[in-house]
């Protein structure tokens, strides 16, 4: 393989690896599907009570049917720390003294020794925090009473866009009198906070830097 062919192979590898490690693009803006719900029936014989309204006439007006909205209070804080240390040492030695073969004495005075050692250590620390609020829509009421909710918020700023999406399952009992629920009470919660634009691009390393920090780099 000549130098020109080797240069072409290395260049193609760099380009392919750079393309494969490009940041994942944000999905196109799309309106979430609005659940189907019908108008509330009126009470019979002039009454004001219906079975599809809240559990009691004096109950708070909280979300409990498809199409209702409720506010998810984001109180997410995670912290993780992991450390590992490894230390291995091994040494051995062999001494060969003087010895006699027949009538001849051989002065060997030889020794062999070997030392081996390995030491490694790693520390990983991660901490994340997200606070705020997002109003979501009840998409479905499961047979056991759980509410499947989904909502998103798009902020168009002069230097980029911010996306906040929340989805999961909540219990009606966890919704307070102000129609709010903590994100820690959302089961199978999927919370995404991302952005795109010049501000997000400035926090991304270049493709060549990502190549040198990727598993493709042999050194």
C-alpha positions in Angstrom: 0.0 0.0 0.0 1.6 3.3 -1.1 1.4 6.5 0.8 -1.3 8.0 -1.4 -3.6 5.0 -0.8 -2.9 5.1 2.9 -3.8 8.8 3.0 -7.1 8.2 1.2 -8.0 5.4 3.6 -7.2 7.5 6.7 -9.2 10.5 5.3 -12.2 8.3 4.5 -12.1 6.8 8.0 -12.0 10.3 9.6 -14.9 11.5 7.5 -17.0 8.4 8.2 -16.3 8.5 11.9 -17.1 12.2 12.0 -20.4 11.7 10.3 -21.3 8.8 12.5 -20.7 10.9 15.6 -22.7 14.0 14.6 -25.1 15.1 17.3 -28.6 13.7 17.0 -30.9 16.2 15.3 -34.0 17.3 17.2 -37.3 16.0 15.7 -39.3 18.4 13.7 -41.9 20.4 15.6 -45.1 18.5 15.8 -48.3 19.1 17.6 -49.2 16.3 20.1 -52.3 14.3 19.3 -55.3 15.7 21.2 -57.3 12.8 22.7 -60.8 12.3 21.6 -63.5 13.3 24.0 -67.1 14.1 23.8 -69.1 16.9 25.3 -70.2 16.3 28.9 -73.8 15.1 29.1 -76.3 17.2 31.0 -78.0 16.0 34.1 -81.3 14.3 33.7 -84.6 15.8 34.9 -82.9 19.2 35.3 -80.2 17.9 37.7 -76.7 19.3 37.7 -74.9 16.1 38.8 -73.5 13.7 36.2 -71.5 10.5 36.6 -68.6 11.7 34.5 -67.9 14.8 36.6 -65.7 14.8 39.8 -66.4 12.2 42.4 -68.5 14.5 44.6 -70.3 17.8 44.2 -67.9 19.4 46.7 -64.8 17.9 45.2 -62.0 20.0 43.7 -62.0 20.3 39.9 -59.0 18.1 39.1 -58.0 16.3 35.9 -59.5 12.8 35.6 -60.7 12.3 32.0 -59.1 12.6 28.5 -58.7 16.1 27.4 -58.2 17.6 30.9 -55.0 19.4 31.8 -52.9 19.4 34.9 -49.6 20.9 35.8 -46.5 18.8 36.4 -44.0 20.5 38.8 -40.5 19.5 37.8 -38.4 18.8 40.9 -35.7 16.5 39.5 -32.3 16.1 41.3 -30.0 13.2 40.7 -26.5 12.7 42.0 -24.2 9.7 41.5 -20.7 8.9 42.4 -18.5 5.8 41.7 -14.9 5.1 42.4 -12.6 2.1 41.8 -9.0 1.4 42.7 -6.9 -1.6 41.6 -3.3 -2.3 42.8 -1.5 -5.5 41.8 2.1 -6.3 42.7 4.1 -9.5 42.1 7.8 -10.1 42.6 9.9 -13.3 42.3 13.6 -14.1 42.4 15.9 -17.1 41.8 19.5 -17.5 43.2 21.9 -20.0 41.6 24.8 -20.7 44.1 28.2 -22.2 43.2 28.0 -25.9 42.3 30.4 -28.7 41.5 30.4 -30.9 38.5 32.8 -33.8 38.9 36.1 -32.4 40.2 35.4 -28.9 38.8 33.8 -26.1 40.9 31.8 -23.7 38.9 31.3 -20.2 40.3 27.8 -19.4 39.0 26.9 -16.5 41.4 23.8 -15.9 39.3 20.4 -14.5 40.4 17.3 -13.8 38.5 14.5 -11.5 39.7 11.3 -10.2 38.2 8.9 -7.5 39.3 5.4 -6.9 38.0 2.9 -4.3 39.0 -0.3 -2.6 38.0 -2.1 0.3 39.5 -5.3 1.8 38.2 -8.0 4.1 39.5 -11.2 5.8 38.3 -13.7 8.3 39.8 -17.0 9.2 38.2 -19.3 11.9 39.5 -22.5 13.1 38.0 -25.1 15.6 39.2 -28.2 16.9 37.5 -31.0 19.3 38.5 -34.2 20.4 36.7 -36.8 22.7 38.2 -39.9 24.3 36.6 -43.4 23.4 35.6 -45.2 22.2 32.5 -48.9 21.8 31.9 -49.8 18.5 30.2 -52.9 16.9 28.7 -54.5 13.7 29.8 -54.3 11.4 26.8 -56.0 8.3 28.2 -57.6 6.8 31.3 -56.5 3.2 31.9 -58.9 0.6 33.2 -57.2 0.8 36.7 -57.7 4.6 36.8 -54.2 5.7 35.9 -54.0 8.8 33.7 -51.6 8.8 30.7 -50.4 12.3 30.3 -48.2 14.1 27.7 -47.2 17.7 27.1 -44.5 19.8 25.6 -43.3 23.4 25.5 -41.3 25.0 22.7 -39.6 28.3 23.4 -38.3 30.2 20.4 -35.5 32.5 21.5 -33.5 34.9 19.3 -30.4 32.7 19.6 -32.1 29.2 19.4 -35.0 27.1 20.5 -35.7 25.2 23.7 -37.8 22.0 24.0 -39.3 20.5 27.1 -41.4 17.3 26.9 -43.0 15.3 29.7 -45.0 12.1 29.5 -45.9 9.3 31.9 -48.7 8.0 34.1 -50.2 9.6 37.2 -52.7 8.6 39.9 -55.7 10.9 40.4 -55.1 10.6 44.1 -51.7 12.3 43.8 -53.1 15.4 42.1 -53.5 18.2 44.7 -56.4 20.7 45.1 -54.6 23.1 42.7 -54.5 20.5 40.0 -50.7 20.1 40.3 -48.6 17.0 40.7 -44.9 16.6 41.4 -42.7 15.0 38.7 -41.6 12.5 41.4 -45.1 11.1 41.4 -45.2 10.4 37.7 -44.7 6.7 36.8 -42.6 5.8 33.8 -41.8 9.5 33.5 -40.0 10.6 30.3 -38.6 14.1 30.7 -36.6 15.7 27.9 -35.1 19.1 27.9 -33.1 19.9 24.8 -32.3 22.8 22.5 -31.0 23.7 19.1 -29.6 26.8 17.5 -26.4 28.8 17.9 -26.2 28.4 21.7 -26.6 24.6 21.5 -24.1 24.3 18.7 -21.5 26.3 20.6 -21.5 23.6 23.3 -20.8 20.8 20.9 -17.3 19.7 20.1 -16.2 19.5 16.5 -16.2 16.3 14.6 -12.4 15.9 14.7 -12.4 16.4 18.5 -15.2 13.8 18.9 -13.1 11.4 16.8 -10.1 11.7 19.1 -12.4 11.1 22.1 -14.2 8.1 20.5 -13.4 4.4 20.7 -12.1 4.7 17.1 -9.0 6.4 18.4 -6.5 3.5 19.1 -4.3 5.5 21.5 
